[in-house]
């Protein structure tokens, strides 16, 4: 009888992100050789040493790697995939979210809505949070704007909750408004929205808040419901399982074994907390809203002009003044963003995606998509 490889999955089962990783691993195993899997229910935190004291096998996928546990794993000759983004890379295969790119995507979300003031709230001493904050700040500064940054303790003590929230509220009040605020995960976004309520700041009119993780339970517990960047833990789990299997079968070379693979986010789930356009000219804001609502129905610049009853020169001038691009380019941006979302989140054919994104033909969509992204739709889907 051929023995199955023994694999431990040291991934938290208490959070949406961890369960998404486990789902991705299960999707890989559907079409691969079976594993003998060891898994425990636990929350995030700690390290994998406790598990290693009770179990030994051929490979492990872990979210809780430390230098000591790495030595133990490698000393036993086990293959290992690190899914942690809590520290810089430890020199072994790592699969994780593209945190810096996630932060940049958050900045773009606000920039596309016309914001001129930006702020970021992140956790002190957390590598993943710092990376998201750094990406956000870099993208904001690239557009010649400034970004205010607030650091929050990672572990909030219940007895200090009100004190911490009052301090956060004071910072929010001090910001120029309207302001777009990135919170580096949904829990922190929940804190920001609570602080807005304490300070009587209107959301999203004065403070627009964007989280990360798209944990629907947390996002819908806030008032108003919170927009959030959609991470792709299922893809992380799938790639991690595939990479571990290759290492256990001796198919990976050393250079590849030591690389970090970053999985991009899937876009933004827009809810009420950022559903606004921070444009001082209400007519330009109305035109932008029309484009966002109808671009994927095939709307043209002429449709916008007919809806607004304004001249083409006025609309062109207003868009270039407020957004640095033409109305036609804005229509294309919305269509390409929809294409990206459908390519990553569905298995729809290119013909169906073209129709849902407002393109008459998939061939033309492919030309426009490659012009904007540098990749064909197929290569983007598989990236």
C-alpha positions, 0 to 999 in steps of 0.5 A: 500500500502506498503511504499518503504524505502526512501533512499538518495544517497549522491555520486558524479556523476561527477567522474568515481568512484562515477558513479561506486558506483551508478551502483553497487547500481543499480545492487543490486536493480534489485533483491531486494525490491524497494527504493524511491531514492533521489539523487542530482548531485554534485562533491566530497567535502563538507559534507552531512549536506546541503542535510539533511537540505532539506531531511529526510528518512529511510537511506542514503549512503554517501561519505561526512560524518562528525562527525556533520552530523553523529550526525544529521543522527543518531539523526533522527534514519536513517540507514547510510553507510559511503563510505568515506575514507577521514578520519579514521572510524567514528564507523559506517558501512563503505565500501571502497577501500582497500587502503593499499592493493592497495598500496602494489599491486602497489609495486608488479607491479614494483617489478615484472618488476625488478625495484630496485628503488621506489618512491611514490607521494601522497596528503598531509593530505588525509587519503586514499592517505596516506594509499595507500602510506603506503602500497606501502612503506611497500611492498617495504621495505619488499623486502629490498629496499628503497622508496622515498616519495613526498607530494603534496598539495591536492588542486592545485591552478592554479596560483601556477601550474607551480611552483608546477610542477617545484618542482615535476620535480626537485624531479623526477630528483633527484631520482635514475633511472630507478625508479617506481613511484606510484601516489596515484590517476590518477590525481596525476599521470597526474601531475607526467607525466607532470613533467617528460616531463618538466624534459625531463625524458623518460617514462617508460625507466627512470621513470615508472608511475602508477596511481590509479582509472583506469579513462580511460579518464585521463589515455589516456590524458597523454603522454604516456598513464598511467597504473593504478590500477583498483579499484572496485567501483561497488562492493563497491556500491553493498555491501553498498546497501545490508548492508543498506537494511539489517540495515533498515530491522533490520537484522544486529547486532550492531557488524556488523553495526560498521565494515569496509569492504574493497573491494580489487582492481582488478589488473592493467590496463597496458599501456605504462607508465609502460610497461617495464622491469627494468632488467639490463640483456637484455636477461633476460628481453627478457625472461621475456617479452616472459613469460608475452606474452605467459604464458596464452597461455600455454607456458612452460619453455622449450618454453622459452628455445627454444625461447631464445636458452639458457641453462636451468641452465643459465635461472634458475640462471638469474631469481633467481638472478634478481627476486628471483624465477624460470622461472616456478614460473614466468609463474605460477604468470602470469597465477594466475594473469590472473585468478584473473582478470577474476574471478573478472571482468567476469562471465565466467565459471571456464573451460573458465577461465582455458583456457584463463589463460593457464591451460589445465584443470579447476581442475588443475587450482583450485589446483594451484590457492588455493596453491598460494592464499589460496582460491579456485577460487569460494571463491576468486570470491565471496570475 
